Amino acid sequence: MKKRRNVLLIVVDQWRADFMTELGANFLRTPNLDRLCQQGVTFSNHVTTTVPCGPARASLLTGLYLMNHRAVQNTVPLDARHTNLAKQLRRIGYDPALIGYTTSTPDPRSTGPRDPRFTYLGDLMDGFRSVGAFEPTMDGYFGWLAQKGYTLPERREDIWLPEGEDAAPGATSRPSRIPAEFSDTAYFTERALTYLKGVGRKPWFLHLGYYRPHPPFIAPAPYHVMYNPADMPPPVRAADWAHEAAQHPLLDFYLRGISQGSFFHGAGGAVTELDEASIRQMRATYAGMMTEIDDNLGKVFDHLDATGQWDDTMIIFTSDHGEQLGDHWLLGKIGYFDESFRVPLVIKDAGLSPRAGVVETAFTESVDVMPSILAALGGDIPRACDGVSLLPLLDAPAPTDWRDLLHYEYDFRDIFYSQPETALGLSMDECSLCVVQDADYKYVHFAALPPLFFDLRADPQQFRNLAEDPAYASRVKDYAQRALSWRLRHAERTLTGFRAAPGGLQERGVSK
């Protein structure tokens, strides 16, 4: 086995897959990410197995599907019995450092109801050592600004208002009031370089998180004008939002309820009021924040080059989830559309890769990241892990028995900032959906709402639900059965590899 000394896991927030030059976004300037793609493997059919932030990061870092880890929404606790990447790394001698956040709510059985972590969306997942805190409520970042001598406004989030007292909040070509040298992206990068310069010569693991291109959708200068809105791809949506809302009750709820204020600090009005010009401007800002991240990654990569660590470091670039970005009249990461679930994944192994520069089309999922890292470092992959190591795909094309469907889930129970459960008249445990899809078809199963079925060859943007079309009845049945089989195969299995025998306990299914 090749020696793999270091691992840099880069996790950006809300970066959808089609905003990558390697996957066709020729309008983007991201030379450092492009370099990573040229020296590694880019996975073009990669999905997060759930959204939003907390559930997605739980799946990424535990290797478990939502149906097994059950941190089903932001604010819902992660069961302490589950292992995770950090805990497994500690077993093989790594001290897993983390910059950023994991949005993990603690297990209430391991603490008390007055624990301050229960007043936030989440805190740090057990096992990691924070070397650049963001949670809770971005205190680490705002404290860094104050220490740098930056005078914070009375409402510190106002740094993300557009520059100028006469500026109107919303999609804008104006820069944010915070300069690039003091942006949260700059903060995370400084924390990363501080850690890397202090870690010494011992092997290291670093989770480097970035908050962007998560909203508020506003970029500091000069990134605010780096892209022309006219060069941005237009939104994919029907002529009016009411036509889209008729597709499904859950979509109708979100189209009626999402506010611009969740995406532009200080803004008001419904997301469905955004015209195409505003969406193109928003997308230009979104792209600008991506280039800001890329420029900062260049500083980290330059350090690895200068210290001779580039070739000794496995680098993984991914995102927790995607972003609707105006498609289907939606903003955010919700529901069942591809824009919310398709995310980047690039892996550069330590040393030279025989498939450097390849775009791999095999179906891959966020639960595959944890076992890939453990396999690279010689650790054991837990029996309960739902993902599989992607290391073989770094050396050769996917085998013929590779996964033939993408799988992902979403839970839409009530939380304090959104109440679809109440609006739709469902019980808490009925508010779930799962998706199976391949290149041809996509099936969406709801626990207590009508299903959806799309013919992706004829309708790649998923406007026409064919679930009740008699011509597709056999297809719907087939994909529903495949969804059920997937869930049966991946039911919780932590102890199912053990069995008693006349000679004593036997353990099966242990893998590297």
C-alpha positions as CSV (number, residue, x, y, z in Angstrom):
1,M,0.0,0.0,0.0
2,K,1.2,3.5,-0.9
3,K,2.1,5.6,2.1
4,R,-0.4,8.4,2.6
5,R,0.9,10.9,5.1
6,N,-1.6,13.7,5.0
7,V,-5.3,14.3,4.1
8,L,-6.8,17.7,3.3
9,L,-10.6,17.5,3.1
10,I,-12.0,20.7,1.7
11,V,-15.8,21.1,2.3
12,V,-17.4,24.2,0.8
13,D,-21.0,25.1,1.5
14,Q,-23.8,25.2,-1.1
15,W,-21.7,24.8,-4.2
16,R,-23.6,23.0,-6.9
17,A,-21.9,20.7,-9.3
18,D,-22.5,22.4,-12.6
19,F,-20.6,25.5,-11.4
20,M,-17.3,23.8,-12.1
21,T,-15.1,24.4,-15.1
22,E,-14.3,20.7,-15.3
23,L,-18.0,20.0,-15.7
24,G,-18.7,22.7,-18.3
25,A,-18.9,26.0,-16.5
26,N,-16.6,27.7,-18.9
27,F,-17.4,31.2,-17.5
28,L,-15.8,30.4,-14.2
29,R,-12.2,31.4,-13.2
30,T,-11.0,28.8,-10.7
31,P,-7.4,27.9,-11.7
32,N,-6.5,26.2,-8.4
33,L,-9.6,23.9,-8.4
34,D,-8.8,23.3,-12.1
35,R,-5.3,22.2,-11.1
36,L,-6.7,19.8,-8.6
37,C,-9.0,18.3,-11.3
38,Q,-6.1,18.0,-13.6
39,Q,-4.0,16.0,-11.0
40,G,-6.9,14.0,-9.6
41,V,-10.2,12.5,-10.6
42,T,-13.4,14.5,-11.0
43,F,-16.7,12.7,-10.3
44,S,-19.4,14.0,-12.5
45,N,-22.3,12.0,-11.1
46,H,-21.9,12.7,-7.5
47,V,-24.7,13.5,-5.0
48,T,-25.0,14.4,-1.4
49,T,-27.3,11.8,0.1
50,T,-29.4,14.3,1.9
51,V,-29.9,18.1,2.6
52,P,-29.6,20.6,4.3
53,C,-26.4,21.3,6.2
54,G,-26.6,19.3,9.4
55,P,-28.0,16.1,7.8
56,A,-25.7,16.3,4.8
57,R,-22.6,16.7,7.0
58,A,-23.7,13.9,9.2
59,S,-23.9,11.6,6.2
60,L,-20.5,12.9,4.8
61,L,-18.7,12.3,8.1
62,T,-20.4,9.2,9.4
63,G,-20.8,7.4,6.0
64,L,-24.4,6.7,6.9
65,Y,-27.6,7.4,5.0
66,L,-30.1,9.7,6.6
67,M,-32.4,6.7,7.3
68,N,-29.6,5.3,9.5
69,H,-28.0,8.3,11.3
70,R,-31.4,10.0,11.7
71,A,-30.1,13.6,12.2
72,V,-32.9,14.3,9.8
73,Q,-32.9,18.1,9.9
74,N,-30.9,21.0,11.1
75,T,-31.4,21.2,14.9
76,V,-32.2,17.4,15.2
77,P,-29.6,15.6,17.4
78,L,-27.0,13.1,16.0
79,D,-27.1,9.9,18.0
80,A,-23.9,9.6,20.1
81,R,-23.7,5.8,19.4
82,H,-22.6,6.4,15.8
83,T,-19.0,6.6,15.0
84,N,-17.6,9.1,12.5
85,L,-14.6,9.9,10.5
86,A,-12.8,11.7,13.3
87,K,-13.3,8.9,15.8
88,Q,-12.1,6.4,13.2
89,L,-9.0,8.5,12.4
90,R,-8.1,8.6,16.1
91,R,-8.0,4.8,16.1
92,I,-5.2,4.9,13.6
93,G,-3.1,7.7,15.2
94,Y,-4.4,10.8,13.5
95,D,-5.5,13.9,15.4
96,P,-8.3,15.2,13.2
97,A,-8.3,19.0,13.0
98,L,-11.3,20.9,11.8
99,I,-11.7,24.4,10.5
100,G,-15.3,25.5,10.0
101,Y,-18.3,23.7,11.2
102,T,-20.3,20.5,11.1
103,T,-23.8,21.7,12.2
104,S,-24.2,18.8,14.7
105,T,-26.7,19.0,17.5
106,P,-25.5,16.9,20.4
107,D,-27.3,13.8,21.7
108,P,-29.5,15.1,24.6
109,R,-28.9,11.8,26.5
110,S,-25.2,12.8,26.8
111,T,-25.8,16.2,28.3
112,G,-28.7,18.3,29.7
113,P,-31.5,20.4,28.3
114,R,-29.9,23.6,29.4
115,D,-26.8,22.9,27.3
116,P,-26.3,26.1,25.2
117,R,-25.7,24.0,22.1
118,F,-29.5,23.4,22.0
119,T,-30.1,27.1,21.2
120,Y,-28.2,26.9,17.9
121,L,-28.5,25.1,14.6
122,G,-25.7,22.9,15.7
123,D,-22.1,22.7,17.0
124,L,-19.0,20.6,16.4
125,M,-19.2,16.8,15.8
126,D,-17.6,14.8,18.5
127,G,-14.0,13.6,17.7
128,F,-12.8,16.6,15.8
129,R,-10.4,19.2,17.3
130,S,-11.4,22.7,16.3
131,V,-8.5,24.8,15.0
132,G,-10.7,27.5,13.4
133,A,-14.1,27.8,15.0
134,F,-17.1,29.2,13.3
135,E,-19.9,27.8,15.4
136,P,-21.8,28.8,17.5
137,T,-23.3,31.7,15.6
138,M,-20.1,32.6,13.8
139,D,-18.5,33.8,17.1
140,G,-15.1,32.7,16.1
141,Y,-15.2,34.7,12.9
142,F,-16.6,37.9,14.5
143,G,-14.1,37.6,17.3
144,W,-11.3,37.4,14.7
145,L,-12.6,40.5,13.0
146,A,-12.6,42.4,16.3
147,Q,-9.1,41.2,17.1
148,K,-7.9,42.4,13.7
149,G,-9.1,45.9,14.6
150,Y,-12.2,45.8,12.4
151,T,-15.1,47.8,13.9
152,L,-18.1,45.7,13.8
153,P,-21.5,47.3,13.3
154,E,-24.1,47.1,16.1
155,R,-25.8,44.3,14.2
156,R,-22.7,42.4,13.2
157,E,-24.4,40.6,10.3
158,D,-24.7,44.0,8.6
159,I,-21.2,43.5,7.2
160,W,-23.1,41.5,4.5
161,L,-25.2,44.5,3.4
162,P,-24.3,46.1,0.1
163,E,-21.8,48.9,0.3
164,G,-23.4,52.4,0.5
165,E,-26.0,53.8,2.7
166,D,-28.4,54.2,-0.3
167,A,-28.0,50.5,-1.3
168,A,-31.1,48.3,-1.4
169,P,-30.7,44.8,0.0
170,G,-31.2,42.1,-2.5
171,A,-29.5,40.9,-5.7
172,T,-26.9,43.6,-6.4
173,S,-23.7,44.4,-8.2
174,R,-22.4,46.3,-5.2
175,P,-19.8,44.7,-3.0
176,S,-20.4,43.7,0.6
177,R,-19.4,46.2,3.3
178,I,-16.7,43.8,4.6
179,P,-13.5,43.9,2.5
180,A,-12.0,40.7,1.0
181,E,-9.1,40.8,3.5
182,F,-11.6,40.4,6.3
183,S,-14.1,38.1,4.7
184,D,-15.0,34.7,6.3
185,T,-13.2,33.1,3.4
186,A,-10.0,34.9,4.4
187,Y,-10.6,33.9,8.0
188,F,-10.8,30.2,7.2
189,T,-7.7,30.4,5.0
190,E,-5.7,32.1,7.7
191,R,-6.7,29.5,10.2
192,A,-5.7,26.8,7.8
193,L,-2.2,28.3,7.2
194,T,-1.7,28.8,10.9
195,Y,-2.5,25.1,11.5
196,L,-0.4,23.8,8.7
197,K,2.6,25.9,9.7
198,G,2.4,24.7,13.3
199,V,1.6,21.0,12.9
200,G,5.2,20.1,12.3
201,R,6.3,17.0,10.4
202,K,3.9,14.5,11.8
203,P,1.1,13.2,9.5
204,W,-2.0,15.3,9.6
205,F,-5.6,15.4,8.7
206,L,-7.4,18.7,8.2
207,H,-11.0,19.3,7.5
208,L,-10.9,22.8,5.8
209,G,-14.4,24.2,5.7
210,Y,-15.5,27.3,3.9
211,Y,-18.9,29.0,4.5
212,R,-19.2,30.2,0.8
213,P,-20.8,30.3,-1.6
214,H,-23.6,30.0,1.0
215,P,-25.8,33.0,1.4
216,P,-26.0,35.9,2.0
217,F,-25.4,36.2,-1.8
218,I,-23.0,39.1,-1.7
219,A,-19.3,39.2,-2.5
220,P,-16.5,41.5,-1.4
221,A,-14.6,43.6,-3.9
222,P,-13.2,42.8,-6.4
223,Y,-15.2,39.6,-6.7
224,H,-18.6,41.4,-6.8
225,V,-17.9,42.5,-10.4
226,M,-15.7,39.7,-11.6
227,Y,-18.6,38.2,-13.7
228,N,-21.1,39.7,-16.0
229,P,-24.6,38.7,-15.2
230,A,-25.3,38.4,-19.0
231,D,-22.8,35.6,-19.2
232,M,-24.5,33.6,-16.5
233,P,-26.8,30.6,-17.5
234,P,-30.5,31.6,-17.3
235,P,-32.7,29.9,-14.7
236,V,-34.4,26.6,-15.7
237,R,-38.0,27.2,-14.7
238,A,-41.6,27.2,-16.1
239,A,-43.1,30.4,-17.3
240,D,-44.7,31.1,-13.9
241,W,-44.2,29.7,-10.4
242,A,-47.9,28.6,-10.1
243,H,-47.4,26.1,-12.9
244,E,-44.4,24.6,-11.0
245,A,-46.3,24.5,-7.8
246,A,-49.0,22.3,-9.3
247,Q,-46.5,19.5,-9.7
248,H,-46.6,18.5,-6.0
249,P,-47.9,19.7,-2.6
250,L,-44.4,20.0,-1.1
251,L,-43.2,22.1,-4.0
252,D,-46.3,24.3,-3.6
253,F,-45.5,24.8,0.1
254,Y,-41.9,26.0,-0.7
255,L,-42.8,28.2,-3.6
256,R,-45.4,30.0,-1.4
257,G,-43.1,30.3,1.6
258,I,-39.5,31.0,0.8
259,S,-38.4,34.6,1.5
260,Q,-35.6,36.6,-0.1
261,G,-34.4,37.5,3.4
262,S,-32.9,34.1,3.9
263,F,-30.5,34.7,0.9
264,F,-29.9,38.5,0.9
265,H,-29.3,40.1,4.3
266,G,-32.0,42.7,5.0
267,A,-34.1,41.9,2.0
268,G,-37.8,41.2,1.9
269,G,-40.3,39.8,-0.5
270,A,-40.9,36.3,-1.9
271,V,-38.2,34.4,-3.9
272,T,-40.8,33.9,-6.7
273,E,-40.7,37.7,-7.2
274,L,-37.1,37.5,-8.5
275,D,-37.0,38.3,-12.3
276,E,-34.4,36.8,-14.6
277,A,-32.1,39.8,-14.4
278,S,-32.0,39.5,-10.6
279,I,-31.2,35.8,-10.8
280,R,-28.4,36.4,-13.3
281,Q,-27.0,39.0,-11.0
282,M,-27.3,36.6,-8.1
283,R,-25.5,33.9,-10.1
284,A,-22.7,36.3,-11.0
285,T,-22.2,37.0,-7.3
286,Y,-22.3,33.3,-6.5
287,A,-19.6,32.7,-9.1
288,G,-17.6,35.6,-7.6
289,M,-17.6,34.0,-4.2
290,M,-16.4,30.8,-5.8
291,T,-13.4,32.5,-7.3
292,E,-12.7,34.1,-3.9
293,I,-12.5,30.6,-2.4
294,D,-10.3,29.5,-5.3
295,D,-7.9,32.3,-4.8
296,N,-7.7,31.4,-1.1
297,L,-7.2,27.7,-1.9
298,G,-4.3,28.8,-4.0
299,K,-2.6,30.2,-0.8
300,V,-3.0,26.8,0.9
301,F,-1.8,24.9,-2.2
302,D,1.2,27.2,-2.5
303,H,2.1,26.4,1.1
304,L,1.9,22.6,0.4
305,D,4.1,23.1,-2.7
306,A,6.7,25.3,-0.8
307,T,7.0,22.8,2.0
308,G,7.2,19.7,-0.2
309,Q,3.9,18.3,1.1
310,W,1.8,18.5,-2.1
311,D,2.8,15.0,-3.3
312,D,2.4,13.6,0.2
313,T,-1.2,14.9,0.6
314,M,-4.4,13.4,-0.4
315,I,-6.8,16.3,-1.3
316,I,-10.5,15.9,-1.5
317,F,-12.8,18.8,-2.6
318,T,-16.5,18.6,-2.1
319,S,-19.6,20.4,-0.8
320,D,-22.3,19.5,1.7
321,H,-25.1,20.2,-0.7
322,G,-26.1,22.2,-3.8
323,E,-28.3,25.3,-4.4
324,Q,-31.4,25.8,-6.5
325,L,-30.2,29.3,-7.5
326,G,-33.5,30.2,-9.1
327,D,-34.1,27.0,-11.0
328,H,-37.8,25.9,-10.6
329,W,-38.4,29.3,-9.0
330,L,-36.6,28.1,-5.8
331,L,-33.6,29.2,-3.7
332,G,-31.9,27.0,-1.2
333,K,-31.4,23.3,-0.8
334,I,-34.7,21.5,-0.4
335,G,-37.0,18.9,-1.9
336,Y,-36.0,16.6,-4.6
337,F,-34.5,18.5,-7.6
338,D,-31.0,17.7,-8.8
339,E,-29.8,21.2,-8.2
340,S,-30.0,20.7,-4.4
341,F,-28.3,17.3,-4.4
342,R,-25.6,17.2,-7.2
343,V,-22.3,18.5,-5.7
344,P,-18.6,18.5,-6.7
345,L,-16.2,15.8,-5.8
346,V,-12.6,15.8,-6.8
347,I,-10.0,13.5,-5.3
348,K,-6.2,13.9,-5.8
349,D,-4.5,11.0,-4.2
350,A,-1.0,11.3,-2.6
351,G,1.6,10.8,-5.3
352,L,0.9,10.4,-9.0
353,S,-2.5,9.2,-10.1
354,P,-2.7,6.9,-13.2
355,R,-6.1,8.6,-14.0
356,A,-5.0,12.2,-13.4
357,G,-7.4,14.5,-15.3
358,V,-10.1,11.9,-15.8
359,V,-13.8,12.8,-15.4
360,E,-15.4,9.7,-13.9
361,T,-19.1,9.2,-14.7
362,A,-19.8,6.3,-12.3
363,F,-22.5,7.1,-9.7
364,T,-20.9,8.2,-6.4
365,E,-22.4,9.5,-3.1
366,S,-21.3,11.6,-0.2
367,V,-21.3,8.5,2.1
368,D,-18.3,7.3,0.0
369,V,-16.0,10.0,1.2
370,M,-15.4,8.6,4.8
371,P,-14.6,5.0,3.6
372,S,-12.3,6.4,0.9
373,I,-10.2,8.3,3.4
374,L,-10.1,5.4,5.9
375,A,-9.0,3.0,3.1
376,A,-6.3,5.5,2.0
377,L,-4.9,5.6,5.5
378,G,-5.1,1.9,6.2
379,G,-8.0,2.2,8.7
380,D,-11.0,-0.2,9.0
381,I,-14.2,0.8,7.4
382,P,-17.0,0.3,10.0
383,R,-19.5,-2.5,9.2
384,A,-22.4,0.1,9.5
385,C,-20.9,2.4,6.8
386,D,-23.3,2.7,3.8
387,G,-20.6,4.1,1.5
388,V,-17.9,2.4,-0.4
389,S,-14.2,3.4,-1.0
390,L,-13.6,5.2,-4.2
391,L,-9.9,4.4,-4.2
392,P,-10.3,1.8,-7.0
393,L,-11.8,4.4,-9.2
394,L,-8.6,6.5,-8.8
395,D,-6.7,3.8,-10.5
396,A,-9.1,2.3,-13.0
397,P,-12.7,2.7,-14.4
398,A,-15.6,1.6,-12.3
399,P,-16.2,-2.2,-12.4
400,T,-19.3,-3.6,-14.1
401,D,-20.9,-4.3,-10.7
402,W,-20.7,-0.7,-9.5
403,R,-23.7,1.0,-8.1
404,D,-26.4,1.4,-10.8
405,L,-28.6,4.1,-9.0
406,L,-28.1,7.3,-7.1
407,H,-29.9,7.4,-3.8
408,Y,-30.8,10.4,-1.7
409,E,-33.3,11.5,1.0
410,Y,-35.0,14.5,2.5
411,D,-36.9,15.1,5.7
412,F,-39.3,18.1,5.8
413,R,-40.6,17.9,9.4
414,D,-41.3,21.2,11.2
415,I,-38.4,23.1,12.6
416,F,-38.4,26.6,14.1
417,Y,-37.9,28.4,10.8
418,S,-40.1,26.2,8.5
419,Q,-43.3,24.3,9.1
420,P,-44.2,22.2,6.1
421,E,-45.4,19.4,8.4
422,T,-48.1,21.6,9.8
423,A,-49.1,23.1,6.5
424,L,-49.5,19.7,4.8
425,G,-51.4,18.1,7.7
426,L,-48.8,15.3,8.2
427,S,-47.4,13.7,11.3
428,M,-43.8,14.3,12.1
429,D,-42.6,10.8,11.0
430,E,-44.5,11.0,7.7
431,C,-42.5,14.0,6.4
432,S,-39.9,12.1,4.4
433,L,-39.0,11.3,0.8
434,C,-36.4,9.2,-0.9
435,V,-35.1,9.3,-4.4
436,V,-33.6,6.7,-6.7
437,Q,-32.4,7.7,-10.2
438,D,-30.1,6.7,-13.0
439,A,-29.4,8.3,-16.4
440,D,-32.9,7.4,-17.7
441,Y,-35.5,7.8,-14.9
442,K,-36.0,9.3,-11.5
443,Y,-38.5,8.1,-8.9
444,V,-39.4,10.1,-5.8
445,H,-41.2,8.2,-3.0
446,F,-43.0,10.0,-0.2
447,A,-44.0,8.4,3.1
448,A,-47.5,10.1,3.0
449,L,-47.7,12.2,-0.2
450,P,-48.1,11.2,-3.9
451,P,-45.0,9.9,-5.7
452,L,-43.2,11.5,-8.6
453,F,-41.7,9.9,-11.7
454,F,-39.6,11.6,-14.4
455,D,-38.4,10.4,-17.8
456,L,-35.0,12.0,-17.7
457,R,-34.3,11.3,-21.4
458,A,-37.4,13.2,-22.6
459,D,-37.6,15.7,-19.6
460,P,-34.2,16.2,-18.1
461,Q,-35.3,19.3,-16.1
462,Q,-38.1,17.3,-14.5
463,F,-41.2,19.3,-15.3
464,R,-43.6,16.5,-16.1
465,N,-44.6,14.0,-13.4
466,L,-45.5,10.7,-15.0
467,A,-46.2,8.7,-11.8
468,E,-49.9,8.3,-12.8
469,D,-49.4,7.9,-16.5
470,P,-50.5,4.3,-17.5
471,A,-47.8,4.1,-20.1
472,Y,-45.1,4.3,-17.3
473,A,-46.9,2.1,-14.8
474,S,-44.4,-0.8,-15.1
475,R,-41.4,1.6,-14.9
476,V,-42.8,3.2,-11.8
477,K,-43.3,-0.2,-10.2
478,D,-39.8,-1.2,-11.1
479,Y,-38.1,1.9,-9.6
480,A,-40.3,1.7,-6.5
481,Q,-39.2,-1.9,-6.0
482,R,-35.6,-0.8,-6.5
483,A,-36.0,1.9,-3.9
484,L,-37.4,-0.6,-1.4
485,S,-34.6,-3.1,-2.1
486,W,-32.0,-0.3,-1.5
487,R,-33.5,0.5,1.9
488,L,-33.6,-3.2,2.9
489,R,-30.0,-3.7,1.9
490,H,-28.9,-0.6,3.9
491,A,-31.0,-1.1,7.0
492,E,-28.9,-0.4,10.2
493,R,-26.3,-3.2,10.4
494,T,-23.8,-2.3,13.1
495,L,-24.0,-5.7,14.8
496,T,-25.4,-7.8,12.0
497,G,-21.9,-9.0,11.0
498,F,-21.5,-10.8,14.3
499,R,-22.9,-14.3,15.0
500,A,-22.7,-16.8,17.7
501,A,-21.2,-20.2,16.8
502,P,-20.1,-23.4,18.5
503,G,-16.5,-22.2,18.5
504,G,-17.5,-18.7,19.8
505,L,-18.2,-15.3,18.4
506,Q,-17.7,-14.8,14.7
507,E,-17.3,-11.5,12.9
508,R,-18.1,-11.1,9.2
509,G,-18.0,-8.3,6.7
510,V,-14.9,-6.5,8.0
511,S,-13.3,-4.4,5.2
512,K,-10.4,-2.1,4.7
